[in-house]
Amino acid sequence: MPRDFPAGSVADRVKVLNTRYKHHAATSVLEHALKDDDLGQVALVSSFGAESVVLLHLVSVIAPETPVLFVDTRMLFQETLDYQRELAEKLNLCDVRTIRANPARLNFEDPDNTLHQFNTDACCAVRKVEPLERALAPFDGWITGRKRFQSSTRTAVEFFEADGDTRIKVNPLAHWGREDLEEYMINNRLPRHPLVAQGFPSIGCAPCTSKVAPGEDPRSGRWRGQDKTECGIHFINGKAVPIRKDSAA
């Protein structure tokens, strides 16, 4: 169960945490965050996508018993599902939880699996946002793999962010660059998501993910042709508001 923190204290706790760990490295931020009283009980949320293995490996070394929440939208690439099973076994993660939408709600909202063709926000809401919100209910915070270099909407990401008035998001790799990730994966001999080599630097659901050309924003292959850049899992002021390409970071 979540800890009983004082009402309205999330923003204050975020300021304290960002100040406390301002000059720390990613490993230190993650290690201390998993034990810091100002954060409480946390889970790692992972898509098991292109760069996920770095954070998963760090957690497996520091605290392998950390709950890992994996949202299976039932529209993922088969390669992602296979990769998820491979990493869970290879990294000896102790508590991987596969999260899915309520079958009855999914059948009502998207009976023929075509909702993504007409309303991607609604599809993400029923398949990703709502199941994750339910899974996060027992936690005070959650760890994400968000990084500043990934897109223009993430350039100001800090180590700690307020998720409304209820939870804190932890972004240990916020300041890492692509070269840092590459070096870490090479040094630790970590397996790559098989689709990366095929031109997919950011991987989501199969119908809404396309290849990225050299020089393009790594996330440009997500919802290509739309102004949508986030699935809604990363909340704004506690609400699952889709982030648009012309939004401020």
C-alpha positions in Angstrom: 0.0 0.0 0.0 1.2 3.6 -0.6 2.6 5.5 2.3 0.5 8.2 4.0 2.4 11.3 2.9 1.1 14.7 3.9 -1.6 16.0 1.5 -0.2 18.2 -1.3 3.4 17.2 -0.5 4.4 15.7 -3.9 5.7 18.9 -5.4 7.7 19.7 -2.3 9.1 16.2 -2.2 10.1 16.5 -5.8 12.0 19.7 -5.2 13.8 18.1 -2.2 14.7 15.0 -4.2 16.0 17.0 -7.3 18.1 19.1 -5.0 19.4 16.2 -3.1 20.5 14.2 -6.1 21.3 17.1 -8.5 24.9 16.1 -8.9 24.5 12.4 -8.6 25.0 9.9 -11.4 22.2 7.8 -12.8 23.2 4.7 -10.8 23.3 6.7 -7.6 19.9 8.3 -8.3 18.4 4.9 -8.9 20.0 3.2 -5.9 19.1 5.9 -3.5 15.6 6.4 -4.9 14.7 2.8 -4.3 15.5 3.3 -0.6 14.7 7.0 0.0 11.9 7.7 2.5 10.8 10.8 0.6 9.9 8.6 -2.4 8.2 5.6 -0.8 7.3 2.4 -2.6 8.2 2.4 -6.3 7.9 0.2 -9.4 9.7 0.2 -12.7 7.5 0.7 -15.7 9.1 -0.8 -18.8 8.0 -1.1 -22.4 10.9 -3.6 -23.0 11.6 -1.4 -26.1 14.7 -0.3 -27.9 16.6 1.2 -24.9 14.8 -0.5 -22.0 17.5 -3.1 -21.3 19.8 -0.4 -19.7 17.4 0.5 -17.0 16.3 -3.0 -16.5 19.9 -4.2 -16.1 20.6 -1.4 -13.6 17.5 -2.4 -11.5 18.5 -6.1 -11.7 21.9 -5.3 -10.2 20.7 -2.8 -7.6 17.4 -4.3 -6.5 16.1 -7.2 -8.6 13.1 -7.6 -6.4 11.7 -4.2 -7.7 8.3 -4.7 -9.3 8.5 -4.3 -13.1 5.3 -3.4 -14.8 5.0 -4.4 -18.5 1.9 -3.2 -20.3 0.9 -5.7 -23.0 -1.5 -3.8 -25.3 -2.1 -7.0 -27.3 -0.9 -5.0 -30.3 2.8 -5.2 -29.7 5.3 -6.6 -32.1 6.0 -10.3 -31.5 9.7 -9.4 -31.3 8.8 -7.2 -28.2 7.0 -10.1 -26.5 9.9 -12.5 -27.2 12.4 -9.9 -26.0 10.5 -9.3 -22.8 10.6 -13.0 -21.9 14.3 -13.1 -22.9 15.3 -10.2 -20.7 13.2 -11.2 -17.7 15.0 -14.6 -17.7 18.5 -13.3 -18.5 18.5 -10.5 -15.9 16.8 -12.6 -13.2 14.2 -10.1 -12.6 12.1 -11.3 -9.6 8.8 -9.6 -10.0 7.8 -8.9 -13.6 4.0 -8.1 -13.9 2.3 -8.2 -17.2 -0.5 -5.7 -17.3 -3.4 -5.8 -19.8 -6.7 -4.0 -20.3 -9.9 -5.3 -18.8 -11.2 -7.8 -21.5 -14.8 -6.6 -21.2 -13.9 -2.9 -21.5 -11.6 -3.7 -24.5 -14.3 -5.7 -26.2 -16.7 -2.8 -25.7 -14.3 0.0 -26.8 -12.5 -1.9 -29.6 -14.3 -5.0 -30.6 -12.7 -5.4 -34.0 -9.2 -4.0 -33.1 -9.5 -1.0 -35.4 -9.8 1.8 -32.9 -6.2 2.9 -33.5 -7.2 3.7 -37.1 -9.8 6.3 -36.0 -8.7 7.5 -32.5 -5.2 6.8 -31.3 -5.8 8.6 -28.1 -8.8 6.5 -27.2 -6.9 3.3 -28.2 -3.9 4.3 -26.0 -6.3 5.1 -23.1 -8.0 1.8 -23.0 -5.0 -0.4 -23.8 -2.2 1.5 -22.0 -3.2 4.3 -19.7 -6.1 2.8 -17.8 -4.4 -0.6 -17.2 -1.2 1.1 -16.0 -3.0 3.5 -13.7 -4.7 0.5 -12.1 -1.4 -1.3 -11.7 0.3 1.8 -10.2 -2.4 2.3 -7.6 -0.4 0.6 -4.7 2.8 2.6 -5.4 4.1 6.0 -4.3 6.3 6.4 -7.4 7.4 4.8 -10.6 10.7 4.6 -12.5 10.7 5.5 -16.2 13.3 5.4 -19.0 12.6 8.9 -20.2 15.6 10.8 -21.5 16.2 14.4 -22.6 17.7 13.5 -26.0 14.7 11.4 -27.1 12.6 14.2 -28.5 11.9 18.0 -28.3 9.1 17.3 -25.8 11.5 15.8 -23.3 14.4 18.2 -23.3 13.7 19.5 -19.7 13.1 16.1 -18.0 14.5 16.0 -14.5 15.4 13.1 -12.3 12.2 13.5 -10.3 8.8 14.8 -11.5 5.4 15.2 -9.8 2.7 12.9 -11.2 -0.2 14.9 -9.9 -0.7 15.0 -6.2 -0.3 11.2 -5.7 2.9 9.9 -7.1 6.5 10.8 -8.2 8.1 9.8 -11.4 11.8 8.9 -11.3 13.9 9.3 -14.5 17.4 8.1 -13.6 18.6 8.2 -17.2 17.3 11.7 -17.9 20.7 13.2 -18.6 22.1 10.2 -20.6 22.8 10.5 -24.3 22.6 7.9 -27.0 26.3 7.3 -26.7 26.0 6.6 -23.0 23.4 4.0 -23.6 25.4 2.4 -26.4 28.5 2.2 -24.2 26.6 0.7 -21.3 25.0 -2.0 -23.5 28.4 -2.9 -25.1 30.3 -3.0 -21.8 27.6 -5.2 -20.2 27.0 -7.3 -23.3 23.3 -6.7 -23.2 21.0 -8.1 -25.8 19.4 -5.6 -28.2 15.8 -5.5 -29.2 15.8 -7.2 -32.6 13.8 -4.4 -34.3 16.5 -1.8 -33.6 18.7 -3.2 -36.3 15.8 -3.0 -38.7 15.4 0.8 -38.3 13.2 1.1 -35.3 14.9 3.3 -32.6 11.7 3.7 -30.7 9.2 0.8 -30.5 5.6 0.8 -29.5 2.5 -1.0 -30.8 2.9 -2.5 -34.3 0.2 -0.5 -36.0 1.5 2.8 -34.8 5.2 2.3 -35.2 7.2 2.8 -38.4 10.9 2.9 -39.4 12.9 6.0 -38.8 15.3 7.4 -41.5 18.8 8.6 -40.6 18.8 12.0 -39.1 15.1 11.9 -38.0 14.0 12.3 -34.4 14.2 8.9 -32.9 10.5 9.0 -31.9 9.4 10.3 -35.3 8.3 6.8 -36.2 5.7 6.8 -33.4 2.2 7.8 -34.7 3.8 9.1 -37.9 1.8 11.8 -39.7 0.0 12.8 -36.5 0.8 15.5 -33.9 0.8 12.9 -31.2 4.1 12.1 -29.6 3.2 10.3 -26.3 0.8 7.5 -25.5 -0.5 9.3 -22.4 1.2 7.2 -19.9 3.3 10.2 -18.9 0.7 12.3 -17.1 0.5 16.1 -16.9 -0.7 17.3 -13.5 -2.0 13.9 -12.8 -4.1 13.6 -16.0 -3.3 11.5 -19.0 -3.1 14.3 -21.5 -1.6 13.5 -24.9 1.5 15.5 -25.6 1.5 17.2 -29.0 4.5 17.9 -31.2 4.2 21.7 -30.8 3.9 21.4 -27.0 6.5 22.8 -24.6 8.6 20.3 -22.9 
